[in-house]
Amino acid sequence: MSINMAEHKLVKGIAISIISTRLEKSLDEVDNLFGVILDTEPAEVLAAKAKQLASATTVEQCIDIFI
């Protein structure tokens, strides 16, 4: 596995964890809902969105970050 691939996987996991907490859904549910979107985003973009997610206080804010 390349470093870029590993970095992307790590950032994706962090984003899924944050979304899971915010939406009160299981990690698998979130991966099923957002996995395709998260897989297509570059790691740098995912990292920026993860930072935004960390400060989001509503479900709507979480969804808006990915729209």
C-alpha positions as CSV (number, residue, x, y, z in Angstrom):
1,M,0.0,0.0,0.0
2,S,1.4,3.4,-1.0
3,I,1.7,6.2,1.5
4,N,-1.0,8.3,-0.3
5,M,-3.3,5.3,-0.2
6,A,-2.7,4.8,3.5
7,E,-3.1,8.5,4.2
8,H,-6.4,8.5,2.4
9,K,-7.6,5.4,4.3
10,L,-6.7,7.0,7.6
11,V,-8.4,10.3,6.8
12,K,-11.5,8.5,5.5
13,G,-11.7,6.5,8.7
14,I,-11.5,9.7,10.8
15,A,-14.2,11.4,8.7
16,I,-16.5,8.3,9.0
17,S,-16.0,8.3,12.7
18,I,-16.9,12.0,13.0
19,I,-20.0,11.6,10.8
20,S,-21.0,8.5,12.7
21,T,-20.9,10.4,16.0
22,R,-22.8,13.4,14.6
23,L,-25.5,11.4,12.9
24,E,-25.7,8.8,15.7
25,K,-25.3,6.0,13.1
26,S,-23.0,3.0,13.1
27,L,-19.7,3.1,11.3
28,D,-20.9,0.6,8.8
29,E,-24.1,2.6,8.1
30,V,-22.0,5.8,7.5
31,D,-19.5,3.9,5.3
32,N,-22.5,2.6,3.2
33,L,-24.0,6.1,3.0
34,F,-20.9,8.2,2.4
35,G,-18.2,5.7,1.4
36,V,-18.4,6.4,-2.4
37,I,-18.2,10.1,-1.8
38,L,-15.3,9.7,0.6
39,D,-13.5,7.4,-1.8
40,T,-13.5,9.9,-4.6
41,E,-12.2,12.8,-2.6
42,P,-8.5,13.4,-2.4
43,A,-6.9,13.0,1.1
44,E,-6.3,16.7,1.4
45,V,-9.9,17.5,0.7
46,L,-11.1,14.8,3.1
47,A,-8.8,16.3,5.8
48,A,-10.3,19.7,5.3
49,K,-13.8,18.3,5.5
50,A,-13.0,16.3,8.6
51,K,-11.9,19.5,10.3
52,Q,-15.2,21.2,9.3
53,L,-17.1,18.1,10.5
54,A,-15.3,18.3,13.9
55,S,-16.8,21.7,14.4
56,A,-20.2,21.0,13.0
57,T,-23.0,21.0,15.6
58,T,-26.0,19.8,13.5
59,V,-26.7,17.0,11.1
60,E,-27.5,19.6,8.5
61,Q,-24.1,21.1,8.8
62,C,-22.5,17.7,8.3
63,I,-24.5,17.0,5.2
64,D,-23.8,20.5,3.8
65,I,-20.1,19.9,4.1
66,F,-20.4,17.1,1.5
67,I,-22.8,18.8,-0.9
